[in-house]
Amino acid sequence: MGRIQSTFRELRARGGKALIAYITAGDPSLEETGRILLELQAAGADLVEIGIPFSDPTADGPVIQAASQRALAKGTTLGGVLEMISRMRGSVEIPLVLFSYYNPILAYGARKFARQVREVELDGLLVVDLPWEEWAELRQYTDQAGVDFIPLVAPTTPSDRMERILAGAGGFVYCISTTAVTGTTKPRLDEVRKLVARVRALSFLPVAVGFGVCGPQDAREVSSVADGVVVGSALVDLIHRECCGSRSLVPLGKKVKELKQSLLSAQFPIPKP
């Protein structure tokens, strides 16, 4: 059993929910990204998604787009990110998921990429723009490397297509709460509940919800119907505004602790506004 499955199983056994933190690798630098991974782990994040900066994103909102541009301007590459993960792996024990568009992987070489993914002990891979019909192009290599191939499903995903996607999935299911780009629209709990129910009817994998989950209240509400939440834009923005350069990572740790604490209370009724 891999680290992702073990993490969700342990959380479920004690009634907990997973806090999945997204960060953009290389923003403000790869050295700082390593420090950020340690801070996220210490503050209570259960998993971390490491975003590979890309020049032409389609799903990312303005906050993550800007972070990607800053990282690319610093010379961040896929190979450099994998080297950073390799250096940090001895200190970072929580599961790490690489979040990428397919172009950087294709340019790097799928076979070489899969070999290095195994070497750095990456736990999961999420390729946001690789359609189900073309999974085999990459998975012929990554499946052999033992990395979980994590699917994305949206409220607009047809049921027959969702069934095919989930049949070959691993790790957990990433449910997009909205059809908008990241960090721009808050999730509607009624719509999230419907989407999660559709997924649970087709898969036994844990379900995490992202896009628009920004603060403790959002996280608390969404986790009441899911196994975990993904928080990205809010953390990326905080890192840029308050934690760049020589500044302390204390604000980031505080934010993550607040988010994690909100998940601990998700079992209780959510007060009406």
C-alpha positions as CSV (number, residue, x, y, z in Angstrom):
1,M,0.0,0.0,0.0
2,G,1.3,3.4,-1.0
3,R,1.6,6.5,1.1
4,I,-1.5,8.1,-0.3
5,Q,-3.7,5.2,0.5
6,S,-2.2,4.8,3.9
7,T,-2.7,8.4,4.7
8,F,-6.4,8.4,3.8
9,R,-7.0,5.1,5.5
10,E,-5.4,6.4,8.8
11,L,-7.4,9.6,8.6
12,R,-10.6,7.7,7.9
13,A,-10.0,5.3,10.9
14,R,-10.0,8.2,13.3
15,G,-12.7,10.2,11.6
16,G,-10.3,12.7,10.1
17,K,-10.2,14.5,6.7
18,A,-7.2,15.3,4.5
19,L,-5.8,18.7,4.0
20,I,-4.1,18.8,0.6
21,A,-1.9,21.8,0.1
22,Y,-1.0,23.0,-3.4
23,I,2.1,25.1,-4.0
24,T,3.9,26.2,-7.2
25,A,7.4,24.8,-7.4
26,G,10.1,27.5,-7.8
27,D,8.1,30.4,-6.4
28,P,9.9,32.1,-5.0
29,S,12.8,29.6,-5.6
30,L,13.3,25.9,-5.6
31,E,15.4,26.3,-2.4
32,E,12.4,28.1,-0.7
33,T,10.1,25.4,-2.1
34,G,12.0,22.8,-0.1
35,R,11.6,24.9,3.1
36,I,7.9,25.4,2.3
37,L,7.4,21.6,2.1
38,L,8.9,21.2,5.6
39,E,6.7,24.0,7.0
40,L,3.6,22.4,5.4
41,Q,4.4,19.1,6.9
42,A,5.1,20.5,10.3
43,A,1.9,22.6,10.3
44,G,-0.4,19.6,9.6
45,A,-0.8,19.2,5.8
46,D,-1.6,15.6,5.0
47,L,-0.5,15.7,1.4
48,V,1.1,18.3,-0.9
49,E,0.5,18.9,-4.5
50,I,3.6,20.4,-6.2
51,G,2.7,22.4,-9.2
52,I,5.0,22.4,-12.2
53,P,5.1,25.9,-13.6
54,F,3.8,26.1,-17.2
55,S,3.6,29.1,-19.6
56,D,0.2,28.4,-21.0
57,P,-2.1,27.0,-18.3
58,T,-5.8,26.5,-18.9
59,A,-7.2,25.6,-15.5
60,D,-5.2,28.0,-13.3
61,G,-6.6,31.4,-12.2
62,P,-4.6,34.6,-11.9
63,V,-2.8,33.8,-8.6
64,I,-1.3,30.5,-9.8
65,Q,-0.6,31.9,-13.3
66,A,1.4,34.7,-11.8
67,A,3.3,32.2,-9.5
68,S,4.1,30.1,-12.6
69,Q,5.5,33.1,-14.5
70,R,7.6,34.1,-11.5
71,A,9.0,30.5,-11.2
72,L,9.7,30.3,-14.9
73,A,11.5,33.6,-14.8
74,K,13.7,32.1,-12.1
75,G,14.6,29.2,-14.4
76,T,12.5,26.5,-12.8
77,T,12.3,23.3,-14.8
78,L,10.7,19.9,-14.4
79,G,14.1,18.4,-14.0
80,G,15.0,20.9,-11.3
81,V,11.8,20.2,-9.4
82,L,12.5,16.5,-9.4
83,E,16.0,17.1,-8.1
84,M,14.6,19.3,-5.3
85,I,12.1,16.5,-4.4
86,S,15.0,14.0,-4.3
87,R,16.9,16.3,-1.9
88,M,13.9,16.7,0.4
89,R,12.6,13.2,0.4
90,G,14.6,12.2,3.4
91,S,12.9,14.9,5.5
92,V,9.4,15.0,4.0
93,E,7.5,11.9,4.9
94,I,3.9,13.0,3.8
95,P,2.7,12.0,0.3
96,L,3.8,14.2,-2.6
97,V,1.8,14.6,-5.8
98,L,3.1,16.2,-8.9
99,F,0.5,18.5,-10.5
100,S,1.4,19.3,-14.1
101,Y,0.3,20.0,-17.6
102,Y,1.4,17.4,-20.1
103,N,3.7,19.6,-22.2
104,P,6.6,19.8,-19.7
105,I,6.5,16.0,-19.3
106,L,6.3,15.4,-23.1
107,A,9.3,17.7,-23.6
108,Y,11.2,16.0,-20.8
109,G,10.5,12.6,-22.1
110,A,7.8,10.3,-20.6
111,R,10.1,7.3,-20.1
112,K,12.8,9.4,-18.5
113,F,10.2,11.2,-16.4
114,A,8.8,7.9,-15.1
115,R,12.2,6.6,-14.2
116,Q,13.0,9.7,-12.2
117,V,9.6,9.7,-10.5
118,R,10.4,6.3,-9.1
119,E,13.9,7.4,-8.0
120,V,12.6,10.4,-6.1
121,E,9.7,8.4,-4.5
122,L,6.9,10.5,-5.8
123,D,3.5,9.2,-4.7
124,G,1.1,10.6,-7.2
125,L,0.7,12.3,-10.5
126,L,-2.1,14.6,-11.7
127,V,-1.9,15.7,-15.4
128,V,-4.6,18.3,-15.7
129,D,-4.9,18.4,-19.5
130,L,-4.2,14.8,-20.5
131,P,-7.6,13.3,-21.6
132,W,-8.6,9.8,-20.6
133,E,-8.2,8.7,-24.2
134,E,-4.5,9.5,-24.2
135,W,-3.6,8.3,-20.7
136,A,-1.8,5.2,-22.0
137,E,0.8,7.4,-23.7
138,L,2.2,8.3,-20.3
139,R,0.8,5.5,-18.0
140,Q,2.7,2.8,-19.9
141,Y,5.7,4.2,-18.0
142,T,4.3,5.7,-14.8
143,D,2.3,2.6,-13.8
144,Q,5.5,0.6,-13.9
145,A,7.1,3.3,-11.6
146,G,4.4,2.6,-9.0
147,V,3.0,6.2,-9.0
148,D,-0.7,6.7,-8.5
149,F,-2.4,8.3,-11.5
150,I,-5.0,10.7,-10.0
151,P,-8.0,11.7,-12.1
152,L,-9.8,15.0,-12.3
153,V,-13.6,15.0,-12.6
154,A,-15.9,18.0,-12.9
155,P,-19.6,18.7,-12.4
156,T,-19.9,18.6,-16.3
157,T,-18.2,15.2,-16.7
158,P,-20.8,12.8,-18.2
159,S,-21.6,9.7,-16.1
160,D,-20.4,7.2,-18.8
161,R,-17.1,9.1,-19.2
162,M,-16.7,9.4,-15.4
163,E,-17.1,5.7,-15.1
164,R,-14.3,5.0,-17.6
165,I,-12.0,7.6,-15.9
166,L,-12.5,6.2,-12.4
167,A,-12.0,2.6,-13.5
168,G,-8.3,3.3,-14.1
169,A,-7.7,5.8,-11.3
170,G,-5.4,5.6,-8.3
171,G,-4.7,7.4,-5.1
172,F,-7.7,9.6,-4.7
173,V,-10.3,11.3,-7.0
174,Y,-9.9,15.1,-7.4
175,C,-13.3,16.7,-7.8
176,I,-13.3,20.1,-9.3
177,S,-16.0,22.1,-7.4
178,T,-16.6,24.5,-10.2
179,T,-16.1,24.9,-13.9
180,A,-14.3,28.2,-13.3
181,V,-10.5,28.5,-13.0
182,T,-8.7,28.1,-9.7
183,G,-9.2,30.5,-6.9
184,T,-12.0,32.6,-8.5
185,T,-15.3,31.0,-7.4
186,K,-16.3,29.6,-4.1
187,P,-17.7,26.1,-4.1
188,R,-21.5,25.6,-3.7
189,L,-22.0,22.9,-1.1
190,D,-25.1,21.5,-2.8
191,E,-23.3,21.1,-6.1
192,V,-20.3,19.6,-4.4
193,R,-22.5,17.1,-2.6
194,K,-24.0,16.0,-5.9
195,L,-20.7,15.5,-7.5
196,V,-19.2,13.6,-4.6
197,A,-22.2,11.3,-4.6
198,R,-21.8,10.6,-8.3
199,V,-18.1,9.7,-7.7
200,R,-18.8,7.5,-4.7
201,A,-21.4,5.5,-6.7
202,L,-18.6,4.6,-9.1
203,S,-15.4,4.3,-7.0
204,F,-14.1,3.3,-3.6
205,L,-11.2,5.8,-3.8
206,P,-11.1,8.7,-1.4
207,V,-12.6,11.9,-2.7
208,A,-10.9,15.3,-2.4
209,V,-12.5,18.6,-3.6
210,G,-10.6,21.6,-4.9
211,F,-10.9,24.9,-6.8
212,G,-12.2,27.8,-4.7
213,V,-11.5,26.3,-1.3
214,C,-9.7,29.3,0.4
215,G,-10.4,29.6,4.1
216,P,-11.4,27.5,7.1
217,Q,-15.1,27.9,6.5
218,D,-14.9,26.7,2.9
219,A,-12.7,23.8,4.0
220,R,-15.0,22.9,6.9
221,E,-18.1,22.9,4.7
222,V,-16.6,20.9,1.8
223,S,-14.9,18.4,4.0
224,S,-18.3,17.6,5.6
225,V,-19.2,15.7,2.3
226,A,-15.7,14.7,1.1
227,D,-12.6,12.9,2.4
228,G,-10.4,15.9,1.9
229,V,-10.0,19.4,0.5
230,V,-7.4,20.9,-1.7
231,V,-6.3,24.5,-0.9
232,G,-4.1,26.1,-3.6
233,S,-4.5,29.8,-4.6
234,A,-4.9,31.0,-1.0
235,L,-1.6,29.4,0.0
236,V,0.3,30.4,-3.2
237,D,-0.9,34.0,-2.7
238,L,0.1,34.0,1.0
239,I,3.6,32.6,0.2
240,H,4.1,35.4,-2.4
241,R,2.8,38.3,-0.1
242,E,4.2,37.3,3.2
243,C,6.8,34.5,3.0
244,C,9.1,35.4,0.1
245,G,12.9,35.9,0.4
246,S,14.2,36.0,3.9
247,R,10.8,36.5,5.5
248,S,9.5,34.0,7.9
249,L,7.2,31.0,7.0
250,V,5.2,31.5,10.2
251,P,2.2,33.0,8.4
252,L,2.0,30.0,6.1
253,G,2.2,27.6,9.1
254,K,-0.5,29.5,10.9
255,K,-2.8,29.4,7.9
256,V,-2.3,25.7,7.4
257,K,-2.9,25.0,11.1
258,E,-6.2,27.0,10.9
259,L,-7.3,25.0,7.9
260,K,-6.4,21.7,9.5
261,Q,-8.3,22.7,12.7
262,S,-11.4,23.5,10.6
263,L,-11.4,19.9,9.2
264,L,-11.4,18.5,12.8
265,S,-14.8,20.2,13.3
266,A,-16.4,19.1,10.0
267,Q,-18.3,16.3,11.7
268,F,-20.4,18.9,13.6
269,P,-23.4,20.6,12.0
270,I,-22.5,23.6,9.9
271,P,-24.1,26.8,11.3
272,K,-26.3,28.7,8.9
273,P,-25.0,32.1,7.9
